Structures are given as structure tokens and as C-alpha cells.
Amino acid sequence: MNFTLKFNQTSNIPLYMQLYNYIVLEIKNGNISENDKLPSKKDLSEHLSISRTTVENAYELLLAEGYVKSVPRSGFYALKYDNPIICKNTYSEQIKLKNFSEKETTIYKYRFSTNSVDTENFPFSTWAKITKTIMYNNPELLYIGDNCGDKILRAELIKYLHEYRGVISSPDNILIGAGTEYILDILCQLLDDNFIFALENPCYTKNYKILKANNKKIIPIPIDKNGMIVSMLEKTKANIAYITPSHQFPTGVTMPVGRRTALLNWASLSPDRYIIEDDYDSEFRYGGKPIPALQGIDKNKKVIYIGTLSRSIAPSIRIAYAVFPDNLMYKYRTEFNYRSSTVSRFEQHTLYNFMANGHFARHLNRIRNIYKQRKETLVKLLKQYFPENQFTISGENSGLHFLISINNSMSEKQLIETAKSKKIEIKGLSEYYITEDFKYSYPTLVIGYSDFNEKALKEAVILLKEAWF
């Protein structure tokens, strides 16, 4: 049996998912019958000119979903597919949610999104094998665990954060939750209504919306080339400074030691002042020495350190964490002890094994090199195709995005709309400001590049050249 499949190399859907979808459709359509043997991984990879890892990932997913079975030393065989029972919809089921499900009318060919990651190089087979082992051998994980997260994972995370980010704390001070949104919601409840939040301006607007939804008072503080301007913070009544010092979002500015020290001094002047350090993509730094986390140089326990695995592993693995100072951790343990952990214990133990056995470090090293190469390729293409004196790039030495300012007499809105006419989605820097006093020398756009291959990068840059120059 051989498959006739043409991959869409420009699609956001990874190759292993395209192969998986193709085989599932063949099974559902009856073209692959029960007990039909699938091609070997080696034969199929050669036939389709794809890596054996891609075939492995597709087959592992088929196995996990119950479309095929694995016979040792023989191969993969299709299982019987039963058509689902079709039920007549009730009146309530017929209600159309068109306004919610069909908001996006433009079909984009390329998206320069800051929320994407590379999915093709995710070690799916390794993750799947660990998951399967954990599920089959640990029935005790069906019971509710520690509401801060299982200690085995908290200890591994603290070990990682200390080694790679210089964080100084203990497993007893870390809270694991399903995403940074959940962590921020918890912080809003830990910090009562008297706390006023200072946010970087521009910033990650989702955090702004979460704080607003929790009825928090917010003061926007401008940033300069060194990050949040502390002298302006000192003139306000804010007692919480929310910052992204390692790679300011979205400008890419890195806060130097002097500015970090000034922030710590500000926090130390009052017992009710704290700094929230959002270290959202610190793993990806491409030039110079890594800058340790602000938390590691905090002597007065004023820093609340939060991070996520959305960028380093995948957005759908909803695992984020916060490292609390002792007093806030005590408050959480005593006042929020009725809560259960929002992360499945099976997923927690899968992540623990993934990290403890070195898979995470290897994946991170590999994906960091891939992202660095993509960034360099994109910068090279921009310099090749764009007029030399009509654009500038900034914030490209870390993270998964950078800024590009365009000097071609177009407004930011015109740049976005002309890119849209070429089926390219790109966002303007003004979208990330929470006040209207937006000032930039030239219209500036935010370029995320993590899920592009080299061919797609070239095609997208050529399309942008046609739109703008």
C-alpha cells in the first residue's frame, strides 16, 4: 500500500498532521479497511520525501486516537472504523452562533503572529510515549493532588529556573496553573483592591484586559530604550509594577542592571509594593550573555516571578507558574486552600519526566537554533528585497518577534491593509498601547516569525515588498 499525498508546504498545519489527516480520511472513506497494513516508516518517508520523524509522529497520533494498532516486529494495521451515530438536533442545538464562530472573514496565507510556535519540530513521539507510560503505570494520579501542583514538578521547575534564569527560591514557593491568565487572576485575588497596577505602555494587552476584568486600577507607564521609566513610576500611587524586563513586549527592549536596581529600590520603600516579573520568552536570546532574572537579585523578596511553557513547548500545553515571596505564598496556602490544581496530574508528571530525563533541554537547544536561523533568514530577506533607506529593524536579538519601522509615506493602517490585500496578517505597534498618546517616528509593525519555514519567509517578504514599495 502506498499513499498519494501532496503536502502543502506553505500551510500552518505541520506535515505530520497533514499526513495524519490524510490517513484518517482514507480510513473513514473505506479506502483503508480493517487489518490493512500501513507502509513502514522507512518506506513511507522515502516515498513521500519526508523525514522518518514526521511519519513517526503521524503514526503515534493515529495509534493514540485508535485508528490503528501496532503489532510488534510487524508494523501498523488499521482498526475497524464505525461511523458515528447521527442524532437529530434539538431546537436548542440548532441555534446558530455565527457571530462567534465566523468572525474572521479574511483567509490569510501568512500570519506574522507573536503567539505561534514551531509545531513541526515538536518531539511528539517522545511526549506521546511518556504520556502513555505515565497514564498506564500511575493510577494514583487519578486522585486530586496538591493545589499548588505536584511537588515533583515544582522541584524540577525550581531547579530549571535556578540553573537557567538565576531564580532563588524553593519548591514550596511555586504555584503551577493552567496558563498565565489563571496565574494573573490568582494574583488579582491575592492583592486586594488597594493595590494599583503600573503597566508598561505598550504592553501585552491581554494582561491589561485581565486586570480590567478584575476591576483593578491601572496606570500606564511609558518605556524608553531601557524599559519602564522608573522616574515616572515614582510620581504615581502605583504599588505593583508589571514588567517584562528580559524582552519587553512588544518592543523587544532589554532592561539593563541599572534600571533593574532602580525598580528594586522603588519596591523596597514600602511594604505593600511588589514587582511582577513576566519572563515569558527568556529562553530565546540570540546575542550576548543571558541576563539573569530580576528575582534572583531581589534581596527584599519583592518580586513575583511568572513564566510559561507556551513558547518553549506549545501553547496548548497549558502550564504556567509563579514563584511567590514567602508572605504571598503563605496567604495563598491559607486563604485559597479550597482550590484544586487547574493542571491535570498526568500532564504534570509527563512534563516532569520530559524535563528530568533531558528531553526538554535538548528540545530547547534545538528549537532555539531553529528560531535563530529563521530570524537571521528573515532579516537577510528584508535587507535583500526592501529599499535600504526605507525600513529599520529593532528588538531582534531575543524572543520570537521584532519590530520593523517603514518609511514609505504610508500610515500604519495603510501598511496593514495593503498587506491584507496580499493575504498577509500583520499587526501594528499601536495595537499594544493602552493610551492614545502613541508616538513613533515612523509607522511600526510587529513581526512574529516562529512558524515560518524558509520558503514561506521568502514568499511572504516578496508579497510585502509588492504591497509596500
C-alpha positions in Angstrom: 0.0 0.0 0.0 1.3 3.5 -0.9 -0.2 6.9 -0.3 -0.7 9.6 -3.0 -0.4 12.8 -0.9 0.8 16.2 -1.9 1.8 18.3 1.1 1.0 22.0 1.4 4.4 23.4 2.3 3.0 26.9 3.0 0.3 25.7 5.3 0.4 26.4 9.1 -0.6 22.8 9.6 2.6 20.7 10.2 3.5 17.9 7.8 2.8 15.1 10.4 -0.8 16.5 10.9 -1.3 16.7 7.1 -0.3 13.0 6.8 -2.4 12.1 9.9 -5.5 13.8 8.4 -5.0 12.1 5.0 -4.8 8.6 6.6 -7.8 9.3 8.8 -9.8 10.4 5.8 -8.7 7.3 3.9 -9.9 5.1 6.8 -13.2 6.9 7.1 -13.9 6.7 3.4 -13.2 3.0 3.4 -10.1 3.2 1.2 -8.1 1.6 4.1 -10.0 -1.3 5.6 -9.7 -3.1 8.9 -6.4 -5.0 9.2 -4.9 -3.3 6.2 -1.2 -2.8 6.9 0.2 0.7 6.6 3.5 1.3 4.9 6.6 1.1 7.1 8.0 4.3 8.4 11.1 4.0 6.3 9.2 3.2 3.1 6.7 5.9 3.6 9.3 8.6 4.4 11.2 7.7 1.2 8.0 7.6 -0.9 6.8 11.0 0.3 10.3 12.6 0.7 9.7 13.5 4.3 11.6 12.7 7.5 11.0 9.5 9.3 10.2 11.6 12.4 7.3 13.1 10.6 5.9 9.7 9.7 6.5 8.5 13.3 4.6 11.5 14.7 1.7 10.8 12.4 1.6 7.1 13.3 1.9 7.7 17.0 -1.1 10.1 16.8 -3.1 7.5 14.8 -2.3 5.0 17.4 -3.3 7.3 20.3 -6.6 8.1 18.6 -7.4 4.5 18.0 -7.3 4.4 14.2 -4.5 1.9 14.0 -2.9 -0.8 16.2 0.8 -1.6 16.5 1.9 -5.2 16.1 5.5 -5.8 17.4 8.0 -6.6 14.7 5.3 -6.4 12.1 4.0 -2.8 11.8 0.9 -0.7 12.0 -2.6 -2.1 11.0 -5.9 -0.2 10.5 -8.6 -0.9 13.1 -12.3 -1.1 12.3 -13.9 2.3 11.8 -17.5 2.7 12.9 -19.4 5.7 11.6 -20.7 7.9 14.4 -24.4 7.8 15.3 -26.2 10.8 13.7 -28.7 12.3 16.1 -31.4 14.7 15.1 -30.7 18.2 16.5 -33.0 19.6 19.2 -34.2 23.2 18.8 -31.5 24.5 21.2 -28.8 22.7 19.2 -29.9 24.5 16.0 -29.2 27.9 17.4 -26.6 29.5 15.2 -23.6 31.1 16.8 -22.5 32.7 13.5 -21.3 35.9 15.1 -19.0 34.0 17.4 -17.6 31.3 15.1 -17.3 33.2 11.8 -15.7 36.5 12.9 -12.7 36.0 10.6 -13.7 36.5 7.0 -10.2 37.1 5.5 -8.4 33.9 4.6 -4.7 34.7 5.2 -1.9 32.9 3.5 0.7 34.1 6.0 0.4 35.4 9.6 3.2 37.2 11.3 1.8 36.2 14.7 3.5 36.6 18.0 1.5 33.8 19.5 2.7 31.0 17.2 5.4 28.4 17.7 7.1 25.8 15.5 4.9 22.6 15.6 6.8 20.6 13.0 9.8 20.1 15.3 7.9 19.3 18.5 9.1 15.9 19.8 5.6 14.4 19.5 6.6 10.8 19.7 8.7 11.3 22.9 5.9 13.3 24.5 3.3 10.6 23.5 5.4 7.7 24.8 6.0 9.5 28.2 2.2 10.3 28.4 1.3 6.7 27.7 3.7 5.4 30.3 2.5 7.8 32.9 -1.2 7.0 32.3 -0.8 3.2 32.3 1.6 3.0 35.3 0.3 5.6 37.8 -3.3 5.1 38.7 -2.8 7.2 41.9 -2.7 10.2 39.6 -6.5 9.9 39.2 -6.8 11.4 42.7 -6.6 15.1 43.4 -3.1 16.3 44.1 -1.5 19.4 45.8 -3.4 22.6 44.9 -0.1 24.3 44.0 0.9 21.4 41.7 2.6 18.2 42.5 5.9 18.8 44.3 7.9 16.6 42.0 7.2 19.0 39.1 7.6 22.1 41.3 11.0 20.9 42.4 12.1 20.3 38.8 10.8 23.7 37.7 12.7 25.4 40.5 15.9 23.5 39.6 15.5 24.6 35.9 14.7 28.2 36.8 17.8 28.4 39.1 20.2 26.9 36.6 19.0 28.8 33.6 17.4 32.0 35.0 19.1 32.5 38.3 15.9 32.3 40.3 16.4 31.8 44.0 13.5 30.0 45.8 12.2 26.7 46.9 9.6 24.2 45.5 7.3 25.4 48.4 7.1 28.9 46.8 5.9 27.9 43.4 2.3 27.7 42.1 1.5 25.8 38.9 -1.6 26.8 36.9 -3.3 26.4 33.6 -1.8 29.5 31.8 -0.6 32.9 32.7 -4.2 34.2 32.6 -5.0 31.9 35.5 -1.9 33.0 37.4 -2.8 36.6 36.9 -6.4 36.0 38.1 -5.0 34.5 41.3 -2.7 37.4 41.8 -5.6 39.8 41.4 -7.3 38.0 44.3 -4.2 37.8 46.4 -3.5 41.5 46.0 -6.6 43.3 47.4 -8.4 46.3 45.9 -6.0 48.8 47.4 -3.3 47.7 45.0 -2.8 49.8 41.9 -1.0 48.3 38.9 1.6 50.1 36.8 1.7 48.6 33.3 4.4 49.1 30.6 3.0 51.1 27.7 2.9 49.5 25.2 2.3 46.1 26.7 0.7 42.6 26.2 -2.9 43.9 26.0 -4.4 40.6 27.2 -2.9 41.2 30.6 -4.4 44.7 30.6 -7.8 43.2 29.8 -7.5 40.6 32.6 -6.7 43.3 35.2 -9.6 45.4 33.9 -11.9 42.4 34.2 -10.8 42.1 37.8 -11.6 45.8 38.4 -8.0 46.7 39.2 -6.8 50.3 39.0 -4.2 50.6 36.2 -1.7 53.3 35.5 0.2 53.1 32.1 3.9 54.0 32.4 5.9 54.8 29.2 9.0 52.9 28.3 12.3 54.1 26.8 15.3 52.2 25.5 15.9 50.7 29.0 12.3 49.7 29.7 9.7 51.1 32.2 10.7 54.6 33.2 11.1 54.4 37.0 11.1 58.2 37.5 7.6 58.3 36.1 6.5 55.3 38.1 7.7 57.1 41.3 5.3 60.0 40.6 2.3 57.7 40.7 0.4 55.9 43.5 1.0 52.5 41.9 2.3 49.8 44.2 2.6 47.0 41.7 4.9 47.3 38.7 4.2 44.7 36.0 7.2 44.4 33.7 8.8 42.2 31.0 12.5 43.1 31.7 14.3 40.4 29.7 12.4 41.1 26.5 9.9 43.9 26.7 6.7 43.0 24.9 6.3 44.1 22.2 9.3 46.5 21.7 12.0 43.9 22.5 13.9 46.2 24.8 16.1 44.5 27.5 16.2 46.3 30.9 19.8 46.9 32.0 21.1 46.3 35.5 20.9 50.0 36.5 17.2 50.2 35.7 16.5 46.9 37.4 18.2 48.2 40.5 16.2 51.4 40.5 13.0 49.3 40.3 14.0 47.1 43.2 14.8 50.2 45.2 11.4 51.6 44.4 9.7 48.4 45.6 11.8 48.3 48.8 10.5 51.7 50.0 7.1 50.4 51.1 5.9 47.0 52.5 2.9 46.9 50.1 5.0 47.3 46.9 5.8 44.4 44.5 7.2 43.8 41.1 5.6 41.2 38.8 8.4 39.9 36.5 6.9 38.3 33.4 9.7 36.2 31.9 7.5 35.0 29.0 10.2 34.1 26.4 13.6 34.4 28.1 14.7 31.1 26.7 15.3 32.7 23.3 18.2 35.0 23.3 20.5 35.1 20.3 23.2 37.6 21.1 25.2 38.4 24.2 25.2 36.7 27.6 21.8 35.6 29.1 20.6 38.2 31.6 19.5 36.6 34.9 16.0 37.1 36.2 15.3 40.1 38.3 14.0 37.8 41.0 17.5 36.4 41.6 19.0 39.7 42.6 16.0 40.7 44.8 17.2 40.8 48.4 13.9 42.1 49.9 11.5 39.4 48.4 9.6 42.0 46.4 9.5 40.1 43.1 6.7 37.8 41.9 8.2 35.8 39.1 5.9 34.3 36.5 6.6 32.2 33.4 5.0 29.8 30.9 5.9 26.8 28.7 3.7 28.1 25.9 6.7 29.4 23.9 9.2 26.8 24.7 7.0 23.7 24.2 3.5 24.5 22.8 0.6 27.0 23.6 -1.9 24.1 24.1 0.2 22.7 27.0 -1.4 25.0 29.5 1.2 25.0 32.1 2.4 28.3 33.7 3.9 29.0 37.0 4.5 31.7 39.6 7.3 32.0 42.2 5.8 33.9 45.2 7.6 35.7 48.0 7.0 33.9 51.4 4.2 36.1 52.6 2.1 35.8 49.4 2.7 32.0 49.3 1.5 31.8 52.9 -1.6 33.8 52.1 -2.4 31.6 49.1 -1.9 28.4 51.2 -4.1 29.6 54.0 -6.8 31.5 52.1 -7.0 29.5 48.9 -6.7 26.0 50.3 -10.1 25.2 48.9 -8.9 25.3 45.3 -7.7 22.4 43.3 -4.9 22.5 40.8 -6.0 23.5 37.3 -3.4 21.3 35.6 -4.0 17.6 35.1 -1.7 15.5 37.3 -1.0 13.2 34.3 0.2 16.2 32.3 2.3 17.5 35.3 4.1 14.1 35.6 4.6 13.9 31.8 6.3 17.3 31.9 8.4 16.3 34.9 9.7 13.2 33.1 10.2 15.3 29.9 12.4 17.7 31.9 14.1 15.3 34.3 15.3 13.0 31.5 16.8 15.8 29.5 14.3 15.9 26.7 13.3 19.5 27.4 16.9 20.8 27.4 17.5 19.0 24.1 14.3 20.3 22.6 15.0 23.8 23.8 18.6 23.8 22.3 17.3 22.5 19.0 14.3 24.9 18.7 16.4 27.9 19.8 18.8 27.2 16.9 15.9 26.9 14.5 14.4 30.2 15.6 17.7 31.9 15.4 18.2 30.7 11.9 14.7 31.8 10.9 15.2 35.2 12.4 18.5 35.6 10.5 16.9 34.4 7.3 14.0 36.9 7.7 16.3 39.8 8.4 18.5 38.8 5.4 15.4 38.7 3.1 14.2 42.0 4.3 17.5 43.6 3.5 17.6 41.9 0.2 14.1 42.9 -1.0 13.2 46.1 0.9 14.8 49.5 -0.1 17.7 50.1 2.2 16.7 53.6 3.4 13.0 52.9 3.9 12.9 50.5 6.9 14.6 49.8 10.2 14.5 46.8 12.5 14.7 46.7 16.3 14.4 44.2 19.1 15.6 41.3 17.1 18.3 39.9 19.4 15.9 37.8 21.5 12.4 36.4 21.6 10.2 35.3 18.7 9.3 38.6 17.2 10.8 42.0 16.4 9.7 45.5 15.2 10.0 46.9 11.7 9.5 50.6 11.0 8.5 51.5 7.5 9.3 54.9 5.9 7.4 54.9 2.6 4.7 57.6 3.3 2.1 55.0 4.2 0.3 55.2 7.6 0.3 52.2 9.9 -3.3 51.4 8.9 -2.4 51.6 5.2 0.5 49.2 5.7 -1.7 46.7 7.5 -4.5 47.0 4.8 -2.1 46.6 1.8 -0.5 43.6 3.5 -4.0 42.2 4.0 -4.7 42.6 0.3 -1.8 40.2 -0.3 -3.4 37.7 2.3 -0.8 38.6 4.9 -1.8 39.3 8.5 0.4 41.7 10.4 -0.2 43.9 13.5 0.8 47.5 14.2 2.6 48.6 17.3 -0.3 51.0 18.1 -2.5 48.0 19.0 -0.4 47.3 22.1 -0.7 50.8 23.6 -3.3 51.3 26.3 -3.4 55.1 25.9 -3.8 57.2 22.8 -0.5 59.1 23.2 1.2 56.8 20.7 4.4 58.4 19.3 6.8 56.8 16.9 9.0 58.3 14.2 7.6 56.0 11.5 4.7 53.5 11.3 5.9 50.4 13.1 4.8 46.8 12.8 5.3 43.7 15.0 6.8 40.7 13.1 6.4 37.2 14.6 8.3 34.6 12.6 8.3 31.3 14.6 6.1 29.1 12.4 7.6 30.1 9.0 9.9 27.8 7.0 12.5 29.4 4.7 10.3 29.1 1.6 7.3 30.7 3.3 9.5 33.6 4.6 10.8 34.4 1.2 7.3 34.3 -0.4 5.9 36.5 2.4 8.6 39.1 2.1 8.2 39.3 -1.6 4.4 39.8 -1.1 5.1 42.6 1.4 7.5 44.2 -1.0 4.8 44.3 -3.6 2.4 45.8 -1.1 4.6 48.5 0.3 7.2 49.5 -2.2 
